[in-house]
Amino acid sequence: MFSTVLAIVGSFIGSGALGGTPIAQAAGGALGADATLIAPAVPAFGVWSVIYAGLVAYACWQILPARAINERQRRLGYPIAASALLNAAWIFAIQAGQLALSVAVIFVLVAVLAWIFAICVQTRPQSRVEAAVCDGTLGLYLGWVCIAAAANVSALLVSSGFSGAGLDPQWWAVFVLAVAGLIGIGLAAGGRGRLAPAATLIWGLAWVAVSRLGGELPSAVTAGAAIIAATCVGSVTVVLRMRGRHGMQVRRRAAVSGVAA
């Protein structure tokens, strides 16, 4: 996991968290809060600090000798290292002003994080600590990168001179936000109501709404679409989580009844 630690440190520095150019101001401000209709307000980017802290905690936890015999962690090791390296590559592409390259990298990153998410869903953590530092952190990571990907694509289109092909940009924004909402619902279904991916997706969508209601690029239509998407993701996630817990309780009662009989 040494490569993971190096990638995380590199990403943390490259993001501007320790000085330098923050992501929102890099690439000529292409990802700034008022650059596109899909861009979230600046405070939204603070979630990177939470994700990086979680990844560092995971790397420190995972490097302990006992994890070497954990089959689940052996399956997750290489994908997680790849995600950290891709994240670093994405940040440096943004810092270099290479938006097209950054879009390609972030789509690969989303795919790798989806792979990681599938492994986490298919296998069970052995402790609450593992569930928190591994499943929780990686779920937050996936949810936020989905929103970052949408903002990244929008930034590339706008910087390339795309004006909507005859369609009001607001409706393009509504379409993109609807896709983000459907992805969130898909993650909720696939993860049986896992909260972490939904939390950062909703976080990002909420800050898109804030930016469109109070920023220099106002759009009530876009803000409304972001709020609806966030509400749908949150509602579906909660319902599926409650169903999952109810089903687990039913199975436990059935098991206890079977033993008693």
Buried (B, 14 or more C-beta within 10 A) or exposed (E): BEBBBBBBBBBBBBBBBEEEEBBBBBBEBBBBBBBBBBBBBBEBBEBBEBBBEBBBBBBEBBEEEEBEEBEBBEBBBEBBBBBBBBBBBBBBBBBEEBBEBBBBBBBBBBEBBBBBBEBBBEBEBBEEEBBBBBBBBBBBBBBBBBBBBBBBBBBBBBBEEEEEEEEEBBEBBBEBBBEBBEBBBBBBEBBBBBBBBBBBBBBBBBBBBBBBBEBEBEBEBBBBBBBBBBBBBBEBBBEBBEEBEEEEEEEEEEEEEEEEE
